[in-house]
Each structure stands twice: as C-alpha cells, then as structure tokens.
Amino acid sequence: MTDLLTWWPTRIFLLVNGLVAAGVFLRVAPDFLWRALYTTGRCLGPWQAGVMDPRVAAAGGAGEPAHGAYWYRQVWTDIGSATLSGVHAVRYALVHEWFGRITRNLFHGRRPSGPLGENGFTQTVMRCVGVGVGAGASLAAVFAGLLFAQAVALLVLFVAVVCAALALVAVAVRAVEGTGRLLRGVRMACPHPGCYRRIALPVHRCPTCGARHERLRPGRFGVLRRICVCGTALRTSLPGGRGELAAACPHCDQRLPRELGAVRTVHLPVVGGTSSGKTMLLAAMVAGLASWERRGMLGMACATRSDVDELAALNRQLDGDGWAHATTGRQPRALMLLVSKGRRRRLLYLYDPMGESLRDAGAVREQQYLAHADGVVLVVDALAEPGVRGRLGGDDGGRAVGARPSPEGPMATYERLAGEMQALTGRRGRTPVATVVTKRDVLDRLVSLPVPGPRTDVWLESVGLGNLVRGLGHTFGRTRYWAVSARAATGADALDGEQRRAAEPVLWLLGQTGLPVRKLLVDEVREPDGKVKA
C-alpha cells in the first residue's frame, strides 16, 4: 500500500514534468535557434557603424601599407567572433532568463513573471513543474546548439570554397601575367647608374598619399585591387591598370617608366671610344625615329619627363655649335623611348657611356648594363685607327684632325667589348651588333681613301680594318654595317633622309626582337648570291 502511494505521485510528477518539458522544448528551441542565427548574422558585420572595430587588424602590419583582403583572414575572425556571439546569446537566454529567472521563480513558488502563488497548492504546483521547465529549456538549448553547429559548418564550408576560389584567381592572374612576360621576352631592369639590377616587381606609389607598395600584385591584400592605408583603391595587375601608377626601382628607389613590365624592354648600349661620335649618333638615331614617327610609319615617344629634358638639352647643344658635349659620369643613365609599330611596342633603353669607361677591363666590368644587352651599336671612328691615318696624304691629314678623331682605335674598343660581353652575359654569340662608321661627311671628302659605298663592311676591309669585320662576324651573332654622318642628321640644318638613315641601326636591332620594322630599312645589304645579309 505504501509503495502504491509513493509510486503514483512519482509517476504523475514525471508525466507532468515530461509534458511541461516537451511544451517548453517546442516553444523555446526555435527561439534559441533564432537568437543564435540572428546574433551571428548581426555580428558578422561591424559592431557599430563609424567606430573602429577591434577585430580588424591594423593596416600595414604585414610589411605593406595596405588593408588585408577580407577573404584572406578577416572573414575567419568575423565568423569565429560571430559564432561565439551566437553561442553566448543562447547561453545568456538559458542561464539568465530560464534558469536565473523563470525556473528560479518556479522553485520559489512564484509565477515565471515573479508574483507569488495565490495559495499553497498553486505554489506547490509551480515548484513541481520547475523541474520540467528547466529540463525543457536545457534540451531546447542542446537541440538548437546542434542545428546551429550544422549551420555554422555549412557557412564555413561555403566561405572556404569562396576563399579557395579567390586564392586560385590570385594565383592564376599572377601566373598569366608572369607567363605573358615570359612569352613576350619582358625582362625588367633598372636604367639608373650604379644600379642596373634586375627587377622582379617595381615599387608602386599610392597617387594619394605616396605610400610605397613593394608587392602590388594579386594576393593576401586583394585579388584585383587592394586598399591603401589612406583608403585609395589600387589595381594589382597590369591588365587592370597597375601600370598607371608611379613606379620606382626596389633597389635604388629611383623612378621607372610606367610601361616597365607591360612591354618588352630592349637594352642597346652605344659603344665607342672617346670622341668617336657616340652621343651625336645617339641624337641622330632618335631624330631618325622621330622622322619616321612624323611620317606615320612608327610610334616614338619619350618614356619619362627626364628623357624629354635630356633630349631637349642635347638638341640645344647641337643647334648651337653643332657638337655634342663629351659624356660625363662613369656609368650612364639609359635614355628611354617607347617605340611602336602597329600593336607591338618596345621600351628602348639607349646607353651612352663615356669613352673613357671602355679603356680598361676594370672600367668595362663596371658597365653592368652590358649584362642585359639585347644588341650593341658599335661606333667605329675609322680615322682613329693608326693604320687608316697612315694612308692619308696631302690635305686629308688636316681634315682628319678637324674631325676630332678618337684617341683609341676601334679595334681596341672591340677587343675589350668582346671579352667583357662574354664574361658578363655568356651569350655573346647570340648578341646582334649594328656597326656604324661615323663622320661620313668627313670620309666623303678624303681623296686618300675610297668613298664608303653600299657595302660598309667591304669599305672597312679596303681601308685596313678587315680584322674588325672578321672579328665581329666570328665573335658576335648577326652583324650589319652602316656609314652615317651624324652632323648631317642633327642640328638646325638636319637632313631628313640622313636622319632616317641614322635610325636604321637601331631599327634593325629592334627588328631582331620581333618588332616589324624591316620595311623601314631602306638599304638592304645583299650578298653576291642575292640573299639579304643579316
């Protein structure tokens, strides 16, 4: 009888609390899940608009003055903090609302809202159902937590797929850009004296604040663009517009042309002895390119403002007394020109070293730009060769002295150049050489020597420089010869035809890199069998 009296109340107690727990579970589980999802969604964004979010890492902390890309790290920080906020929201509702207020009030014989029960029976019932309410709320929290965990897992999976796709896009853009440079033969190098070093990626400056971005490419700071510390959006790829930003050498911090890396760079040193006419020939070659540009057959422009100023200063010298001042400085700065034919473009680096820098092997070794040479313009002052001067008679000796011959003969210059080119590049045999005999205006007036004809190489052999011709043909790759009067192609009374003639050596060398300019080479040199001589 005693067992019966204790069993039925227990059974009723368990049944009632089970029903209460089920009711509370059905009522509270959706609410808990909604709280978790709603709180997580709100916390994925900024906590307060216009106020610095402590979860966001400070810009510039990774060595670049830029904000990290959201997908790279910040999204995971936000998901983690938002998930914790959702868990805390459910925990707060369970502990403070259901356990701390509702269940606690029931155990004290009070209604969930706080008022005390009207009588002892009501208070007893409330104390009895408190267990079911607490159990139902606990089960609801556990169930909501399981569903919430699945939702977070789906979110993490989706974000991981998106982040992986963005990372692949970044890698693909970099690969396409690198492959494009490789296929086009783009090799970036600094044009400034004392540097001349290879450049993997120029330093780009923000147009707003001037901050130096050393690795402006798709990656952790952005795929197609990045945000500078000042808030300016910067494009990260050449097709996207990175080339419009000011660029500098990462080694010497001097300015680079914007087109560097976008078009193939062609390095052409103009090599010759002191007073051999290198600088005047360089001015004549540029004038010839400009002549073709005026005819609409070619595109030519200075790459930077410094190049415009340098050419203007050189032309003022030539317009004045007709002579170019001697080149100074042990290492030259490249004169940079953009040359285009059709859709193909080249960034042309023309180096004009002073003749003294080629007098000994040590000085030649300092000319590190020779390691990048895609070709060489070898300036031959035939009147500087003792054997040639020994053939002069009568008034020709005075005419030769008036032409200011170089103190060093072309054979000596060639021998040092050949030796150091092999040491610096290791590809001397593949390097084309445009050999230009200068001071033709004087040579044409000498009666002791034959007049240079269409075959300049044959003329060189006839005046005693056959060793030079044979050495060039044996040592270097393709070789062509010209005889040019730089004085007739420069200055106030420059001849348009002579200017275009002076441009042929550089056009031929540009043609070796794939620029379609062969039709501009007026005088093709032909062998006896009719084949064009390279």
C-alpha positions in Angstrom: 0.0 0.0 0.0 2.9 2.3 0.8 4.6 1.6 -2.5 1.4 2.4 -4.3 1.0 5.7 -2.5 4.6 6.7 -3.4 4.6 5.3 -7.0 1.5 7.1 -8.3 2.6 10.6 -7.2 6.1 10.0 -8.7 4.5 8.8 -11.9 2.2 11.8 -12.1 5.2 14.1 -11.2 7.3 12.6 -14.0 4.4 12.7 -16.5 3.5 16.3 -15.8 7.1 17.4 -15.9 7.6 15.4 -19.1 4.7 17.2 -20.7 5.9 20.6 -19.4 9.4 19.8 -20.7 8.1 18.9 -24.1 6.0 22.1 -24.3 8.9 24.2 -23.2 11.2 22.5 -25.7 8.7 23.1 -28.6 8.3 26.7 -27.5 11.9 27.5 -26.7 14.0 25.5 -29.3 13.0 27.7 -32.3 13.6 30.8 -30.2 17.1 29.7 -29.2 18.0 28.8 -32.7 16.6 32.1 -34.0 18.6 34.0 -31.3 21.8 32.2 -32.3 21.4 32.8 -36.0 20.2 36.4 -35.7 23.0 37.3 -33.3 25.6 35.6 -35.5 24.3 37.4 -38.6 24.4 40.8 -36.9 27.9 40.2 -35.6 29.3 39.2 -39.0 29.3 42.9 -39.9 30.7 45.9 -37.9 29.6 46.1 -34.3 28.9 49.9 -34.6 28.9 51.9 -37.8 31.6 54.6 -37.9 33.6 53.2 -35.0 36.9 51.2 -35.3 36.2 47.5 -34.9 38.7 45.9 -32.5 38.5 42.7 -34.5 40.0 44.4 -37.6 43.8 44.1 -37.8 45.6 47.4 -38.2 46.7 48.2 -41.8 50.4 48.0 -42.6 51.1 45.3 -40.1 52.3 42.8 -42.7 55.0 45.0 -44.3 52.7 46.6 -46.8 50.8 49.9 -46.3 47.5 48.3 -47.2 44.5 46.7 -45.6 44.5 42.9 -45.7 41.9 41.3 -48.0 38.7 40.4 -46.2 38.8 36.8 -47.6 42.4 36.2 -46.5 42.0 36.4 -42.7 39.3 38.8 -41.6 36.4 36.6 -42.7 37.6 33.8 -40.4 38.0 36.2 -37.5 34.4 37.5 -38.1 33.0 34.0 -38.4 34.7 33.0 -35.2 33.6 36.0 -33.2 30.1 35.9 -34.6 29.7 32.2 -33.8 30.8 32.9 -30.2 28.3 35.7 -30.0 25.6 33.3 -31.2 26.6 30.8 -28.5 26.7 33.5 -25.9 23.2 34.7 -26.9 21.8 31.2 -26.3 23.8 30.7 -23.1 22.6 34.1 -21.8 18.9 33.2 -22.5 19.3 29.8 -20.9 21.2 30.8 -17.8 19.8 34.3 -17.1 16.2 34.1 -18.4 15.2 30.4 -18.0 17.4 29.3 -15.1 18.1 32.6 -13.3 14.6 34.0 -13.6 11.8 31.6 -14.8 13.0 28.3 -13.2 14.2 30.1 -10.0 10.9 31.8 -9.5 9.0 28.5 -10.0 11.2 26.7 -7.4 10.3 29.5 -5.0 6.6 29.1 -5.6 6.4 32.1 -7.8 5.0 32.6 -11.2 7.6 33.0 -14.0 7.0 36.7 -14.1 7.7 37.0 -10.3 4.4 37.2 -8.3 4.0 34.7 -5.5 1.4 31.9 -6.0 -2.1 32.7 -4.6 -2.1 29.7 -2.2 -0.1 26.7 -1.1 -1.5 24.4 -3.8 -0.5 26.8 -6.6 2.9 27.3 -5.1 3.4 23.5 -4.8 2.4 23.0 -8.4 4.8 25.7 -9.5 7.6 24.1 -7.5 6.8 20.7 -9.2 6.8 22.0 -12.8 10.0 23.9 -12.3 12.0 20.7 -13.0 10.2 20.2 -16.3 10.7 23.8 -17.3 14.4 23.7 -16.6 14.8 20.3 -18.4 12.8 21.5 -21.4 14.9 24.7 -21.7 18.1 22.7 -21.4 17.1 20.2 -24.1 16.0 23.1 -26.3 19.4 24.7 -25.9 21.2 21.5 -26.8 19.0 20.9 -29.8 19.3 24.5 -31.0 23.1 24.2 -30.5 23.3 21.1 -32.7 21.3 22.8 -35.5 23.4 26.0 -35.1 26.6 24.0 -35.3 25.4 22.5 -38.6 24.5 25.9 -40.0 27.9 27.3 -39.0 29.6 24.3 -40.6 27.7 25.0 -43.9 28.8 28.6 -43.7 32.4 27.7 -43.0 32.3 25.3 -46.0 30.8 27.9 -48.3 33.3 30.6 -47.2 36.2 28.1 -47.6 35.2 27.4 -51.2 34.9 31.1 -51.9 38.3 31.8 -50.3 39.9 28.9 -52.2 38.4 30.2 -55.5 39.7 33.7 -54.8 43.2 32.3 -53.9 43.1 30.4 -57.2 42.1 33.5 -59.1 45.1 35.4 -57.5 47.5 32.6 -58.4 46.0 32.4 -61.9 46.3 36.2 -62.5 49.9 36.1 -61.3 50.7 33.1 -63.5 49.1 34.6 -66.6 51.0 37.9 -66.0 54.3 36.0 -65.5 53.7 33.8 -68.5 52.8 36.8 -70.6 56.1 38.5 -69.6 58.0 35.3 -70.4 56.4 34.8 -73.8 56.9 38.4 -74.7 60.5 38.4 -73.5 59.9 41.1 -70.9 63.0 41.4 -68.6 62.8 44.3 -66.2 66.0 46.1 -65.2 66.8 49.4 -63.6 68.1 52.1 -66.1 69.9 54.2 -63.5 73.7 54.5 -62.9 75.1 52.4 -60.1 72.1 50.0 -60.1 71.2 48.3 -63.4 69.8 45.4 -61.3 67.1 43.0 -62.4 63.7 43.9 -61.1 61.1 41.2 -60.2 58.4 43.8 -59.4 58.7 47.6 -59.2 57.7 49.5 -56.2 54.5 51.4 -56.8 53.4 54.6 -55.0 49.9 55.5 -54.0 48.8 58.5 -56.0 47.0 59.9 -52.9 49.4 59.5 -50.0 52.6 58.4 -51.8 52.9 55.2 -49.7 55.4 52.6 -51.2 53.7 49.3 -52.1 56.6 46.9 -52.7 54.4 43.9 -53.7 51.5 45.3 -55.6 50.2 42.1 -57.1 47.2 39.7 -56.5 47.5 38.1 -53.1 46.7 38.5 -49.4 45.9 42.2 -49.8 43.5 41.8 -52.7 43.0 39.9 -55.9 42.1 42.6 -58.4 42.7 45.6 -56.2 43.9 46.5 -52.8 43.1 49.3 -50.4 45.9 51.6 -49.3 46.1 52.8 -45.7 44.7 56.1 -46.9 41.7 54.3 -48.4 42.6 54.6 -52.1 41.9 51.6 -54.2 44.9 50.4 -56.2 44.8 47.9 -59.1 47.0 44.9 -58.6 47.5 43.7 -62.2 48.8 45.2 -65.4 45.6 44.5 -67.4 43.7 46.1 -64.5 45.6 49.3 -64.7 48.6 48.9 -62.3 50.8 50.4 -65.0 49.2 53.8 -64.5 50.8 54.2 -61.1 54.2 55.8 -60.5 56.8 53.1 -60.2 60.3 53.0 -58.7 63.2 50.6 -58.5 63.1 48.5 -55.4 66.9 48.6 -55.1 67.8 52.3 -55.7 64.3 53.9 -55.3 64.7 55.9 -58.5 61.7 56.4 -60.8 60.9 53.9 -63.5 58.8 54.3 -66.6 55.2 53.3 -66.2 55.4 50.9 -69.1 58.1 48.8 -67.5 56.8 45.2 -67.3 54.0 45.9 -69.7 56.1 45.9 -72.8 59.3 44.2 -73.8 62.4 46.1 -72.8 65.3 46.3 -75.3 68.7 47.3 -73.9 71.1 48.8 -76.5 74.4 50.2 -75.4 76.1 52.6 -77.9 79.8 51.7 -77.6 82.7 53.5 -78.9 85.9 55.4 -78.0 86.1 59.0 -76.7 85.2 61.5 -79.4 84.1 58.7 -81.8 80.7 60.4 -82.2 78.6 58.2 -79.9 76.5 61.0 -78.5 75.9 62.7 -81.8 75.0 59.3 -83.3 72.5 58.7 -80.5 70.9 62.1 -81.2 70.8 61.3 -84.9 69.2 57.9 -84.3 66.5 59.5 -82.1 65.9 62.2 -84.7 65.5 59.4 -87.3 62.9 57.6 -85.2 61.1 60.9 -84.8 61.2 61.4 -88.6 59.5 58.0 -89.1 57.0 59.0 -86.4 56.1 62.2 -88.3 55.5 60.2 -91.4 53.1 57.9 -89.5 55.2 54.8 -90.1 56.3 54.4 -86.5 55.3 55.4 -83.0 58.0 57.0 -80.8 57.8 58.9 -77.5 60.0 59.5 -74.5 59.2 57.2 -71.6 59.6 59.8 -68.8 59.9 63.5 -68.3 63.6 63.2 -67.6 64.1 61.7 -71.1 62.3 64.7 -72.6 64.5 67.1 -70.8 67.7 65.1 -71.6 66.9 65.1 -75.4 65.9 68.8 -75.3 69.3 69.7 -73.7 71.2 67.6 -76.2 69.3 69.2 -79.2 70.1 72.7 -77.8 73.8 71.8 -77.8 73.6 70.5 -81.4 71.6 73.5 -82.6 74.3 75.8 -81.1 77.7 74.8 -82.3 76.9 71.6 -84.0 78.8 69.5 -81.5 77.7 67.4 -78.5 79.5 67.9 -75.2 81.5 64.9 -74.0 79.6 62.4 -72.0 80.4 62.5 -68.3 80.0 60.0 -65.5 81.5 56.6 -65.3 78.1 55.0 -65.7 75.3 56.3 -68.0 71.6 56.6 -67.4 69.6 55.0 -70.1 67.7 57.2 -72.4 64.3 55.5 -72.5 62.0 55.6 -75.6 58.7 53.9 -76.4 58.8 52.6 -79.9 55.8 51.0 -81.5 54.8 49.5 -84.9 51.2 48.5 -85.2 50.2 46.8 -82.0 53.7 45.8 -81.0 55.7 48.0 -78.6 59.2 48.1 -77.2 60.6 50.1 -74.3 64.0 51.0 -75.7 66.9 51.7 -73.3 69.8 53.5 -75.1 73.0 53.7 -73.1 75.7 56.3 -74.0 78.8 55.5 -71.8 81.7 57.9 -71.9 84.6 56.6 -74.0 87.0 56.5 -71.0 84.8 53.9 -69.4 85.9 51.4 -72.0 89.6 51.9 -71.9 90.4 49.1 -69.5 88.8 45.8 -68.5 88.0 47.0 -65.0 86.1 50.0 -66.2 84.2 47.9 -68.7 83.3 45.5 -65.9 81.5 48.4 -64.1 79.1 48.8 -67.0 76.7 46.2 -65.6 74.0 47.2 -68.1 76.0 45.2 -70.7 74.7 42.1 -69.0 71.2 43.0 -70.2 72.2 43.9 -73.7 69.8 42.7 -76.4 72.2 44.1 -79.0 75.1 46.5 -79.4 75.6 49.6 -81.5 79.4 49.6 -82.1 80.6 53.1 -83.2 83.6 52.9 -85.5 85.7 56.1 -85.9 87.8 54.8 -88.8 90.1 57.9 -88.5 91.1 56.9 -85.0 92.8 53.7 -86.3 96.6 54.4 -86.8 96.7 52.3 -89.9 93.9 54.3 -91.6 95.5 57.7 -90.7 98.8 56.4 -92.1 97.1 56.2 -95.5 96.2 59.9 -95.5 98.2 62.3 -97.6 98.0 66.0 -98.6 95.2 68.0 -97.0 93.4 64.8 -95.8 95.5 64.8 -92.7 94.2 68.3 -91.7 90.7 67.2 -92.5 91.1 64.2 -90.2 92.4 66.3 -87.4 89.4 68.7 -87.8 87.1 65.7 -87.3 88.4 65.2 -83.8 89.3 61.5 -84.1 89.1 59.3 -81.0 92.4 58.7 -79.2 91.6 55.0 -79.3 91.2 52.9 -82.3 88.0 50.8 -83.0 89.9 47.5 -82.8 91.0 48.1 -79.2 87.4 49.0 -78.3 86.1 45.9 -80.0 88.6 43.6 -78.3 87.7 44.8 -74.8 84.0 44.8 -75.5 84.1 41.2 -76.9 85.9 39.9 -73.8 83.7 41.5 -71.2 80.5 40.7 -73.1 81.3 37.1 -72.9 82.1 37.4 -69.2 79.0 39.4 -68.3 76.3 37.7 -70.4 77.6 34.3 -71.6 75.6 34.8 -74.8 77.9 36.9 -76.8 77.4 34.6 -79.8 73.7 35.4 -79.9 74.0 39.2 -79.5 73.5 41.1 -82.7 75.8 44.1 -83.4 75.0 47.1 -85.5 78.4 48.5 -86.6 78.2 52.2 -87.6 81.0 54.1 -89.2 80.6 57.7 -88.1 81.9 61.0 -89.6 80.9 60.1 -93.1 80.7 63.7 -94.0 84.5 63.9 -93.5 85.2 60.5 -95.1 83.4 61.5 -98.3 85.9 64.4 -98.7 89.0 62.4 -98.2 90.8 61.8 -101.5 93.3 59.3 -100.0 90.6 56.8 -99.1 87.8 55.2 -101.1 84.3 56.7 -100.6 82.1 54.4 -98.4 79.7 52.6 -100.6 76.6 50.4 -100.0 78.8 47.7 -98.5 80.3 49.4 -95.5 81.9 46.1 -94.4 83.8 45.9 -97.7 84.9 49.5 -97.3 86.3 48.7 -93.9 88.3 45.9 -95.3 89.6 48.2 -98.0 91.0 50.7 -95.6 92.7 48.2 -93.4 90.0 47.2 -90.9 89.4 43.7 -92.2 90.3 42.2 -88.8 87.5 44.2 -87.2 85.0 42.8 -89.7 86.2 39.3 -89.4 86.3 39.5 -85.6 82.7 40.8 -85.4 81.5 38.1 -87.7 83.2 35.4 -85.7 82.6 36.6 -82.2 79.1 38.0 -82.2 75.8 37.0 -83.7 74.3 38.7 -86.6 76.1 41.8 -87.8 75.3 44.7 -90.1 77.2 47.8 -91.2 76.3 51.4 -91.9 78.2 54.6 -92.6 76.4 57.7 -91.2 77.0 61.4 -90.9 75.6 62.4 -87.5 76.3 66.1 -88.2 74.1 66.0 -91.3 71.3 64.3 -89.3 71.3 66.7 -86.3 71.3 70.4 -85.7 69.2 73.2 -87.2 70.0 72.1 -90.8 69.5 68.4 -90.4 68.6 66.4 -93.5 65.5 64.3 -93.1 66.9 61.5 -95.3 70.1 61.3 -93.3 68.1 61.2 -90.1 66.2 58.1 -91.3 69.4 56.6 -92.4 70.9 57.1 -88.9 67.9 55.4 -87.4 68.4 52.2 -89.4 70.9 50.6 -87.0 68.5 50.8 -84.0 65.6 49.8 -86.2 67.5 46.7 -87.3 68.3 45.8 -83.7 64.6 46.3 -82.7 63.7 44.1 -85.6 65.8 41.3 -84.1 63.4 41.4 -81.1 60.3 40.9 -83.3 59.3 44.5 -83.9 58.0 44.5 -87.6 60.2 47.4 -88.9 62.0 45.6 -91.7 60.2 47.7 -94.4 61.8 50.8 -92.9 65.3 49.5 -93.6 65.8 51.3 -96.9 69.1 49.8 -98.0 69.1 46.0 -97.6 72.7 44.8 -97.8 72.8 41.8 -100.2 75.4 39.1 -100.7 76.6 38.2 -104.3 74.0 35.4 -104.4 71.2 37.8 -103.8 70.5 36.8 -100.2 69.9 39.6 -97.7 72.8 39.8 -95.3 71.6 39.7 -91.6 
